Amino acid sequence: MDKAALHSMEMGARVRQERQIMALLKKQNPFVVRLFFSFHTMHHLFLVMEYVPGSDCAAMLRVYGCLSEGEGGREGGREGGR
């Protein structure tokens, strides 16, 4: 992630919070993507995370709105894939 872009969009606090949540819940919650480690350079921030295909729930909710109970169950069933 480009640090300047994050700063210009006022996303610094949110990114720090998300990183802290992922670090704290590393092995405790099957519904939180695992953060293996993070590092930064002068211009970029890197979060090395577990790859979970098709798991961007926030983007899906922006597109489709609320999910029915059946749809939510189908998307929430990924814990078996870990």
Secondary structure by P-SEA (a helix, b strand, c coil): ccaaaaaaacaaaaaaaaaaaaaaaccccccccccccccccccccccbbbbbcccaaaaaaaacccccaaaaaaaacccccc
